[in-house]
């Protein structure tokens, strides 16, 4: 059985069913990445430590207790689970996270840890921020107000002509248990994220935008005790560079891939072309009120 | 110590990019980045034109309100740092 999906700007074919991306039915066009799940590896190949190794055009990525991913030249991923009774959702989590970040980097795409919201002028705003700043909760608040989004966690950017585009991912937003309350949701109605007891996949199908969007700005969401009201600060060229650099998804893989020089050129271009802002927000402000504040100031 | 006639060039393994008047140097050997603010960027603009240190100082004295001794100290300090980080090297 073969399955086809479009996500992060590429078309993938798999021999097993994925849970998060939207399936393409009766697809006959070209495939960018061929993904195949194989028999579990022999015990001899099991390793008690995770690793990433370069072997010519291939990268071997070993995730402890999960699987070995072999990622070849941006075109192919083969997966060998470590145990016989593996969990397909767990495999998918690492496939679409770490393994995909490598295959996308190999394809010379720029991968950032940020979400992407479609503003009222149809341009896309990216939101990055420290873990816990409330990026996903903010994305959900935008959805609740009727805005569309392209991705919750990972933004894949590419340049076409002079413009920067972001590719859609999949129609779920991952929310922590304590964020569900903002949206009057209950955890029993949502599927938990593997290995994250208190995190849940929340389905926002209707707000999902499945077409790439033009990027017009990058915001760093910064929860701050120093401000009583939200405040937007434009970043200098150097600060913009640092912001992009800091938010490259799985940056630790780039040197193993020999892609640091390429990344330097890409980030320089991005920092020149796409304006960056720091959005300081008081701790107590709800995600809905951040959206309202941005609307009032015509930022969105 | 540098002489007035010394000029400078970028090391072979260093790349530089200008982002809205700030500069980022990237050492491709070490995989390290160094940011330089807009004053440093003005300095770089002249270094790039292969001006000698004497010419560099003269231009800065015209452009900024600073005495020669202080300017010399500040500029050589920045150049020393850039050389120590192996971003540029003196040309004799």
Contacts between the chains, C-beta under 8 A, distances in Angstrom:
chain1	res1	chain2	res2	distance
A	236	B	20	6.9
A	236	B	22	5.7
A	237	B	18	7.7
A	237	B	19	3.3
A	237	B	20	3.5
A	237	B	21	6.2
A	237	B	22	3.7
A	238	B	19	6.6
A	238	B	22	3.7
A	238	B	23	7.8
A	238	B	24	6.8
A	238	B	35	4.4
A	238	B	36	7.6
A	238	B	37	6.7
A	240	B	19	6.6
A	240	B	20	7.6
A	241	B	19	5.5
A	241	B	22	7.4
A	241	B	24	5.3
A	241	B	33	7.9
A	241	B	35	6.9
A	242	B	35	7.0
A	245	B	33	6.9
A	255	B	31	5.6
A	260	B	26	7.8
A	260	B	28	7.2
A	260	B	31	4.8
A	261	B	15	7.0
A	261	B	26	7.3
A	261	B	28	5.3
A	264	B	15	6.1
A	264	B	17	7.1
A	264	B	24	7.6
A	264	B	26	4.4
A	264	B	28	8.0
A	264	B	33	7.4
A	265	B	15	7.8
A	265	B	17	7.3
A	268	B	17	3.8
A	268	B	19	5.9
A	268	B	24	6.5
A	271	B	19	4.6
A	271	B	20	7.6
A	272	B	19	5.3
A	272	B	20	6.4
